Amino acid sequence: MDLSLEFFPPKTQAASVALSEAAQALARLAPRYVSVTYGAGGSTREGTLTTVGQMQDLFDEVAPHVSCVGASEEEMGALLEGYAKQGIRRIVALRGDLPSGFGQAGAFAHAVDLVRFVRATFSSQFEIEVAAYPEVHPQARSAEADLSHFVEKVAAGANGAITQYFFNSDAYFRFVDEAFARGIDIPIVPGIMPITNYTQLARFSDACGAEIPRWIRLRLAGYGDDVASIRAFGLEVVTDLVDQLTTAGVPGIHFYTMNRAEPTLAIADALGLSKSQSNPAQ
């Protein structure tokens, strides 16, 4: 089972140390690649560049997120050229959110525009991962429109897709079935969010349109400030979800690590997904 991991650029020295420690611990999972997020309008661009370099010391392949909104073709071309010179061969192509104060979306209104640009400018130099939304993008006009946008990104040259996290496996399986019915044959890898903090999870989910099933939400809310019970219940729920997915033969699992090792390692160890006890880059 191919695993991939997501990290985000730290904003403080203490957070940088914590990320380094988490990445070293997670290296024993021997992920196929790790991705590094990118802030809206480039707000963490320098942090992304720095973090990508750090991750290249630990992992065989690093895939920076490339958010295109607000960027010109010249800026995007220079960014990607820099990544190519750095040895990057995979990117995660995203639209991103237009930050406050931006009046224009730049040369790229949607992620599909970025995918087309990369293919036109860099041919097959990069493997391109795109986002998929089993529970529908929160800004989509309809589920059908959202699926059509996904099909367009694949037709433009995407090699694979990573889904928004979800807790209902049926949503993922239905989305994949509908995509395949439209002729999509790229791997659609489920994104997995470990549950460790109910307040944070609820905030993220409300913002990105990921549904927390009512029974899960009520159980988590019922634990109040009992962190140990929240984490134990979260581990049980997410481990069962990943077990359903891997048993069904999904093409991989993408963990949103939140720059922490323990939650992801607990799920992987419970299901026997750990490949190695050593650093894959050594």
N, C-alpha and C positions, 0 to 999 in steps of 0.2 A: 504494500500500500504506500503510494507516494504521499508524503506529507510536505506542507509548506507552512511558513510562519510569517506573521505580520508584526512589525515593530513600528514605533513612531519616534521621531526625533525628540530627545530630552531637552528641557528648557533650563535646567539648573545643573550645577556640578553634581549634586547628590543624585539627581535623576539619571545623569550620565553614568555614574558608578553603578547604580541599580540596573540600568540597561545592560551594561557590560557583564555584570554577574549573571543576569537572567539569560543573556545570549550564550554565555559559556556553558551554563547548565543545560540549555535546550539543544546545544550542539550534538548531544548524544542521540538525539532523535534522527540525525542524519537527514535533514529535510532536503528535498529536491532543490528548493530555493527558498530564500526569505525575501519578503518585500518590505519596503520602507515608505511610510506615508508622506504626503506632500500637503502643505497648508493651502487654504483658499487664497487665490491670487498670488501665490508664491510666498506667503507669510512665513513659511518655514523652509524656504528653498535652500538657504545656506545650511540649516540644520540637517536637511535631507542629504545634501552632498557630503557633509561630514559623517553622518551616520552610515551612509552607503559605504564609504571608505573603511569605517571601522568594522562593518559586517563582512567586508571582503577578506578581512584577516581571519575570520572565523568560519565562514561558509564558502562552499564551492561556487555558488551562484547567488547573486543579489539582484533583485528587480525593483528599481525605484518606481514609486507612483509618479506619474506625470499628469499634472492637472493643467488643462489647457485654457480654461476660461480667463479672459483678460490678457492673453499673450498674443504677440504678433508672430507671424511666420518666421521672422528673423530671430526673435528671441527663442522660439521653440527649436528652430534649427540649430542654434548655437548650444542650447542645453543638451540636445540629443547628441550632437557631435562630441561634446565634452564627455558624455557618458560612454560613447563608443570608444573614445581614446582611453577611458578608464577601464575598459574591458567588459563593460556591461553589454549583455546580449539579450536581455529580457526586460520589458517594461510593463507596468500596469497603466493602461491608458484610460483616463477619466476626464469627465468634463470639469468637475469641481464646482464649488459654490462661488458665485460672484460676491466678493467682499464689499462691505459698506463703503460707499464713496466712489465705487466704480460705475460709470455711466454707460460704458460700452462693454460688450462681451469679447472684444478683440477679434482675431481672425477665425476663432473656433467657437461656434455656438453650441456644439454638441460633441460628445466623445467620438462619434462616427467621423467627424471632420478631422480630428486628430489622427485616427486610425488611417484615414485616406492620405493625410499628409505624410505620415511616417512611411507608408508603403510607396508613395510617389517619390519621396526624397531619399529614403534609405533602403528601398527595395526589401530584401529579406534579411537585412542585417540584424533586425531585432525580432525576437519572439514577442508577440503582443498578447497580453492578457486584458480582458475587459470585464466590466461588472455585469452581473445578472441579478434580477430581483424576483425571486419566487413568489413573494407576497405583493408585488407591484411597486414600482418606484413611487414615492409619495407625491411627486409632481406630475405623474403621468395622467393623461386625460382618461385613460381606461386601461384595463388589462390587455386588451387587444393592441392598443397603440403602443404599450410598453413592450410587448412581445415583438411587434414590428420593428421598433427601434433596436432591439437586441439582434434581430435577424439582419438588419442593415449593418450593424457593427461587424458581424461575422462575415458578411458578403464583402465588406471593405477590406478585410484581411486579418481579422483577429485569429489567433492560433488557439486560444483557450479562454475560459471564463471562470471567474470566482464569484460566488453568490454573496449577497448580503446575508448576514446570519439569520437563522430562523430556529424555531423550536418545534415546528410541526413538519415532520418528514413528508407528509402527504403533499404539502405545498411545493416542496422541492421536486418530488417525483412527478407531479402533474405538470410543473413547468418544463421539466426535461422532456416529458412525453410530447407536450405541445411544440416545443422547439424542434424535436426530431421530426415531428409531423410536417414541419415547415422546411425540412431538408437540412437542418443543422446537424453537423457531425463532429464538431469540436468537443473536447472534454469540458464538461460543466462541473466544476469542483465546488462542493458545498462549503460555505464559510461557517465556522463554528466559534461561538463566543462562550467561553467558560462563565459560569455564574458565581460571582464572589461578593457582589455588593448590589443589593436590590435597588437602592435609590439611584445609583449610577446607571444600572441597567435600564431602569424605567425611563430615565432621561434620554439615554442613547436611543432606545427603541421608539419613543415618541417622536424623536427628531428624524429618524431614518425610515420609519414606516415598518419596522420589524415588529410583528405581533408577539406579545407574551401571552400565551393561552391563559384564560381566566383562572383555571385551577392552579397554575404555577404562580401567577401573580398573587392570588389570595394566600397561598401557602407561604410565599416569601414575605408578604406584608405581615402575616401573622407571627413571624419570628421576631419582629421588632428589631431590637438592637443585638439579638443573639447571633453574632457573627459566625460562630462555630456551626450552628444549626443551618444557617443560610448556606454556608460553604458545603456542608455535608449533603444537604438536599440538592444544591446546585450540581455537585459532582455526580450524584445519582441520576439526575435528569439528563444532563448532557452526555454522560457516559452511555446511557441507554439510547440516546439519539444517535450518537456516533456508531454504536453497535448496529442499529437498524440500517444505517447508511452503508457501512462497510460490508455487512452481510448481503446487502442488495448489489454489491459490486460497483460502488461509485468509483470514478477514476482517480480520486485522491481526497484528501481532507486538508483544508486551509484553516489554521487556527489564528484567531485574533488574540494575540497573547497579552495585549495591554502592557507590554514590557515586564511581564511577570512570568517566572518559570513554573512555579509550583502548580497552578491550576491546570495548565496544559500537560505537564508531566504526569499529574495524577490520572488524567483521562487516558493518556497514551499508555501508561503502565498498566492500568486496569484492563485494557483491551489488548495488551501485548503488541503495541504498535512501535515500541522502541526498537530501533535497528542496531544501535551501537552504544557502547559505553565510552567511546573515544571521540575526539574531535575529528570530523570528517575531512577537515582541511589539512590534517597532519599525516 
